[in-house]
Each structure stands twice: as C-alpha cells, then as structure tokens.
Amino acid sequence: MSHWQVLNPWRNRDETIIVTNSSNQFPRESGWRPLRIAVVGGRGVPSSYSGVERICEDLFAWFAARGHKVTIYCRSQVLTEKRGEYRGMRLVRTPAPGGKNGETLSHSLSSLIHAVLRGDENGEPFDLVSLHTIAPNLFAPLPYLAGLRIISHVHGLDHQREKWKGIGARVIRAAERMMVRCADKVVVVNPSLTDYYRDSFGIPTELLPNGIHAIDDQFEPDVSVMEKFGLTSKRYIVSVGRLVPEKRIQDTIAAFKKINTDFKLVFVGEGKHSPEYEQMVKSLAAADPHGRVVFTGQQSGHALETLFRSAGLYVSASELEGMPSSVLECMERQITPILSDIPPHRALFGGIADYDLTFAPGDVQALTEKLTWAINHLDECQQLGGRAREFVRREYAWPVLAARTEQLYLRVAGEYEAAEALVPTT
C-alpha cells in the first residue's frame, strides 16, 4: 500500500466533476475531475526574472485553461497583495525572509506549510504539489507525510551554480536526497539529467523539455527601444538571461572585443542576485573603446520581443544550463545561435543540419573565431536560422509538451489511467 493510500483519507476516487465541453477543457465523458495543484519553487508569476518563472507561467496557465485549479505561491517582490489571480491561476503570497541566500528556502518552507494546512481556495486538499528547482525539496517530507502526491521538476543541477557554492551546495545535495525519497516522479529537461539521476541514484525520470510557442512573423519592432540603446536592426549580437557567473559573460565580452566590426553586443537581463559579478562584467564592457557592448537590464513584452527579433545573431557562452529557454526562443525566431558545447546546448544545435558554431566553454579564442565567421557570413547564418526553426517546431512544440506534462500529472494523481488519449498528435 502506498503512502498516498495510507495518509490521504480525503480523496474520493469516484468523484467526477462535469465541466463545459470545449476545445480547452475536459471532455464530459472523461470520468475524472480537474486537479488541484500547488506550485512551489519559483518567485511567482507574472514571470519577470528567470526561465523557471516563465516556464511555470506558461505551463500552469495552460493547465488553468484546461480547467485545473492551480495555486502559484509567490514572493513579495512579485505579488504585493496577499492574494491575486493571473491568467486563471490563483496567486498566494507567502513569506520569504533571509535575503538572497535564504529566501529560496524560507519561501519554499512557508509555501509548503500553507499548502499542507490550508489547501486550495475552498480549503480542499491539493491533489499534487509541483516543486520547481531542487532546493524546495528539502521540505518535501511535509507534503509527503500529509499524503499529497509530489512531482519535482529539475531545471538544472543547482549545486553546480555559483549561488549555491560551499554550504549552499551541501544544502542542495540534502534537498536532492529528499527529492529522491519523497517525489512520486522527478521531471528533467534534458537527457544529461536523465543520465545523472540514473547513474547517481538509480531512479528513472520523466524527460519533459521546455517548449516554444510558434510565432507570427508579422511584427513591428518598437523603434524607440532600438533608439534608446543605439541599435541597428540585424547589426548586433544578443544574449538573453541572468547576469550570473555560470553564463560566462566575461568570455563573450573578451571574445567580442577582439573583433573589428560595427556590430554591437547586447546583454538583456539583470544580476540583482549577483551584484559583484554584474559590476565586474560591466567594467569589462566599459573598456571597449568603441562602446559596442550594451546592457539593457531586464526587459519584457514588446521591448523584449523587439530586442530578440531585431538581432542578427545570438550567443551563449554558458557553462551550465538546464534547458535554455532563451536559446529555444532565438531558434524559433530564426536567429542563428553561437553556443558553448555543453549537453543542454548540444540537444538543440545537434538538430540543425550543417551547424558548426560551437566552442568549448572558456575557450575565448574559439568563440572569437565563431563570432567572426558568423558576422562575415550572415547569408549562411540566415539559412541556418531557418533550419533551426524547423527543428524546434518539430521537436519542442509547446502544445504537445504541455499535454504530455498534463498526462503525467493525471497519471501520478491517479485520476485517469488512459491519460494518453489527451496528447494531441500535432
């Protein structure tokens, strides 16, 4: 008998809720009810900081549109009120004391206590707790002992990140062990993580990579954004993401400074949790005599889309990734990426025919050579960009991946044994 059967007396396996039959909701004849899901681990939604928040927003807004009752736990910098609603998702603010080094853990603890004791908006117990990143799993015994099913999403090996060095890495390792013991299913975003958990812990994982939304090519860029940062369409290289050490931004700047070009190098993002590193890379950029390195800070909406779509090339020198959403996004926009040769990147550029724009992490000279070639062969890069889009649309289409995730959640919750019927074929 599972811990679920022993410790969760609330569940009525025969319960069925009938919802309106439409393309975005459950069919009447399905025989199972929408799930009550608590989401813990990110800063909250709307997303404004990292790929994890964007992934959670897109995924669980899709779940909400399907009829599931989703509660997202948020920090005060995202949700100023105690309660809120966004894109059909219920938002709950819980405390996160401890500053940049402690708020992830304290927020996870307070959120899980709330989820276990308070349940959803009607006081009903959650069917599933969805944990994102490894750290929140340190407190996974709370929902486990309450009889709640747990799905843990691993977006990368956090103990390798600069943020969690030293004692922080030991905390993450402890959280990882708790995850392996308590989670009903561990979800990973790339095959190298599958290998890691098989080899290190002997457990199977579910591979569900991040997905992309197909975009409309009809787009009017915001001219004021381009003017603000002194940019010319298709005459700059863009990099989108947090300004943190594992991104190796210093390598990209060092390589670019060696190139005699009128192109600019644009970094979109901020480093509010790595202020010393942000200051260091900005100092390196300031040393460029032509002022060609631009930091835009955090951008969103039409401004972010303008900076993405108007770029000529994309670059990432990162030494550590889970499944980089920004690289997927640039490929969907037919912008050719120059990428460090790490497994998560390899899973993407490996699908582009005749692609040869990779370099070993930390190899500044090789990066210089790849950037130089790309700048001088924009027509070939445009063709590569087209093939990149074909690949991600074939392998990383968002509706299919979201439906596969829903299928997994239903299986774990025990609501629908034939959940495969929900997965779209296109």
Summary of the structure (lengths in Angstrom):
residues: 426
radius of gyration: 22.1
end to end distance: 38.3
largest distance: 70.7
contacts: 1385
relative contact order: 0.11
helix: 45%
strand: 15%
